[in-house]
Amino acid sequence: MKNDSDTPDKVILLLSCMDYRLIDQIQRYMTGRGLRNKYYHIILAGASLGVITDQQPAWSETFWEHVDLAVKLSQINEVIVMDHRDCGAYKLILGEDFVEDRERETAIHAESLKDLSQQIHQKHPNLKVELLLMDLDGSIEKIS
C-alpha cells in the first residue's frame, strides 16, 4: 500500500523520441535533475512532431490517452517534451533533412514543441510544460 512519502512532490511525464542513440543520455539527464525512477515516460518517434502530425493520428491519440491516464492516476503537474537534433522522424514526416542548418533545425523543432505545448495547455491548463531540444552529445537546450 502506498503512503504519502511514496509520492514525489512533483509528478512528471516525459515525452521523448524513440531514437536508440539517446536512451542513455535521456536517463542521465533525468537522473541529473533528481528524477531517476520518478517520472512517466512516453516514447514516440519524433516526440512533439509525432503527436502533432496528421500523418500518424494514432500516435497523437496514444499520447493524449497516456496524459489523461497519468493525470488521473498520479495527478501529474508537469510535462517535459524532449525533441532531439538529427531526428529521423522529422526527416521522414517533413520530407527534409535540417541537420546541416542548425538554426533552421532549431526553429523547426521549436515550432513543433510550442504547438504541442499550446495543445497541452488547452487540454490541461494546470500542467506546467517544459520544452527541450537534446543534441546527440546529450547537451540540452531549453526552448521558450
C-alpha positions in Angstrom: 0.0 0.0 0.0 1.3 3.4 -0.9 1.7 6.2 1.6 2.2 9.9 1.1 6.0 9.5 1.4 6.0 7.3 -1.7 4.5 10.1 -3.9 7.0 12.7 -5.0 6.1 16.4 -4.7 6.5 16.8 -8.4 5.0 14.2 -10.7 6.3 14.5 -14.3 5.5 12.9 -17.6 8.4 12.9 -20.1 7.8 12.6 -23.9 10.9 11.8 -25.9 11.8 10.2 -29.2 12.4 6.5 -29.8 15.9 7.1 -31.1 18.2 4.4 -29.6 21.2 6.8 -29.7 19.8 8.9 -26.9 18.4 6.5 -24.4 21.4 6.7 -22.1 21.6 10.5 -22.4 17.9 10.9 -21.5 18.3 8.7 -18.4 21.5 10.6 -17.4 19.7 13.9 -17.9 16.6 12.9 -15.9 18.8 11.4 -13.1 20.9 14.6 -13.0 17.7 16.5 -12.3 17.0 14.2 -9.4 14.2 12.4 -11.2 15.5 8.9 -11.5 12.6 6.5 -11.3 10.2 9.4 -10.6 8.6 10.1 -13.9 6.3 8.6 -16.5 8.0 8.1 -19.9 6.1 8.2 -23.2 8.2 7.4 -26.3 7.1 8.4 -29.8 9.1 8.8 -33.0 9.6 12.5 -33.4 8.4 13.3 -29.8 6.5 16.6 -30.3 6.1 16.1 -34.1 4.9 12.6 -33.5 2.0 14.0 -31.5 1.0 16.9 -33.8 1.5 15.4 -37.2 -1.6 14.5 -39.2 0.4 11.6 -40.8 0.2 9.4 -37.7 -3.1 10.2 -35.9 -2.8 7.0 -33.8 0.4 8.4 -32.2 -1.5 11.6 -31.1 -4.4 9.5 -29.7 -1.9 7.3 -27.8 -0.1 10.4 -26.3 -3.3 12.1 -25.2 -4.7 8.8 -23.7 -1.5 8.4 -21.7 -1.5 12.0 -20.5 -5.1 11.7 -19.4 -4.3 8.4 -17.6 -1.3 9.9 -15.8 -3.4 12.9 -14.7 -6.0 10.6 -13.3 -3.5 8.1 -11.6 -0.9 10.4 -10.2 -2.1 13.9 -10.8 1.0 14.8 -12.8 1.8 18.5 -12.7 4.4 18.8 -15.4 5.1 17.5 -18.9 8.6 17.6 -20.3 8.7 17.4 -24.0 12.2 16.5 -25.3 12.9 16.6 -29.0 16.4 15.9 -30.4 18.6 17.0 -33.2 19.2 14.8 -36.3 15.8 13.2 -35.8 14.9 10.6 -38.5 11.2 11.0 -37.8 11.4 14.7 -38.6 13.2 13.9 -41.9 10.6 11.3 -42.9 7.5 13.2 -41.8 8.6 16.6 -43.1 10.4 15.2 -46.1 13.5 17.3 -45.4 16.8 17.0 -43.6 17.5 20.0 -41.4 20.8 18.8 -39.8 23.1 20.9 -42.0 21.3 24.2 -40.9 21.4 24.3 -37.1 19.4 27.5 -36.9 16.6 26.2 -39.1 16.7 22.8 -37.3 16.2 24.6 -34.0 13.4 26.7 -35.5 11.5 23.7 -36.9 11.7 21.8 -33.5 10.7 25.0 -31.6 7.6 25.3 -33.8 6.5 21.7 -33.1 7.4 21.9 -29.4 5.4 25.2 -29.0 2.5 23.8 -30.9 2.3 20.8 -28.7 2.7 23.0 -25.6 -0.3 25.0 -26.6 -2.3 21.8 -27.1 -1.3 20.6 -23.7 -2.3 23.8 -22.1 -5.7 23.8 -23.9 -6.5 20.3 -22.7 -4.8 20.5 -19.3 -4.4 24.2 -18.3 -2.9 23.3 -14.9 0.0 21.4 -16.3 3.4 23.1 -16.5 5.2 22.3 -19.8 8.9 22.4 -20.3 10.3 22.2 -23.9 13.8 20.8 -24.5 16.0 20.0 -27.5 18.7 17.5 -27.0 21.9 17.3 -29.1 23.4 13.9 -29.9 26.1 14.5 -27.3 23.3 14.7 -24.6 23.5 18.5 -24.2 20.2 20.2 -23.7 18.8 23.5 -25.0 15.6 24.9 -23.4 13.1 26.2 -25.9 10.9 29.1 -24.7 
